[in-house]
Amino acid sequence: MASLIPVGDTLGAAFIGFGFSCVVFGVSTNQVFTYFQRYHGDKMFYKFVVLLIWTLELIDQIFIGHAVYFYTITNYSQPLVLLLDRVVWTLIVQLTVGAIIGTIVRLCFAMRVWRFSQRNIPVTAAVVALTLAELGLAIAYTLRCFQNPFLAVLPNLKLLASLSLGAGVLTDIFTACALCYFLRKFRTGHKRADSLVNSLQIYAVNTGAFTAAISLLTLIFYDLRPRNFQFLAFYFILSKLYAISLMATLNTRRVIRGKGTEREDGHTGASGNISGNRFYVPHTSGYPGAFSSPGEVSISKGLEIGIHHEVSVSTDIESQVVSPYAHPYMR
């Protein structure tokens, strides 16, 4: 009878998923520590979101650890527990906790879509609707599991699980495409601004594609082999990848010190133009004491004008896309 239990595909897969989730949770925790160390003066909203996500991640990891401990230690040498007993409650609740984490992160990215799309209601509403639909389906799946918490009935919930995971994949892809589309409109032809746009586009594609790929793998393994825990090996790390993607977004804001500390030659606004040791004054008629026509003042001795300014800025990399080169309506 015990041979009917594929231990490697159930307990083995769950154990591997737990190990990887510990590593990813460590990376996420390190990013949270970096955030509070670097941005201790950040907005309270950002701090609240970061603390909320990390707390949910901790709860999620505790639930995963409890489930793995229950099957591998508490019920050691009793593999029939998987078939005859109810699925441990922490394993079921963990599904919803992971979905809640993903929802919070997706809503944060929906705010980015709202910002970069210049408050495009239809596109932002589509992202929010897909996100909430995925959460609703995940909660419905959890409730169905509590009603009949046996491993043998998981194939009966395949449609509900597929819709939930599929909505997650679609949301990630749609969000990444929307960000890339609207970011493209911020191109101005200036190298510095366009390089930031390119960086944000690459980042949006990479994060969206990675989380979508893990969601898709979870969906495929659940549909193909719903009676084992192979799909959980991917699902255990999915929510933590969402958390990492959000933390990476917050931590891309950098403190820039010493930028602009250089000698500047060339156009200086209304003051004139410096070239070598000659100072060219533009036409400024209409002002008392102004030159009536462009003039040239020769400096007998070498004139060197050094402009030194040190900038200390704590800014979001996204804000640099719309300043200083963007059009006024983008600022």
Secondary structure, DSSP 8 states (H G I E B T S, - for coil): -GGGS-HIIIIIHHHHHHHHHHHHHHHHHHHHHHHHHH-TTS-HHHHHHHHHHHHHHHHHHHHHHHHHHIIIIITTT-TTHHHHS---HHHHHHHHHHHHHHHHHHHHHHHHHHHHTTS-HHHHHHHHHHHHHHHHHHHHHHHHHHHS--GGGGGGGHHHHHHHHHHHHHHHHHHHHHHHHHHHTT--S-HHHHHHHHHHHHHHHHHHHHHHHHHHHHHHHHHH-TTSSHHHHHHHHHHHHHHHHHHHHHHT-EEEEEEEES---EE-TTS-EEETTEEEE---TTSTT--SS-EEEE-SS------EEEEEEEE-TTTTTSSSSS-GGG-
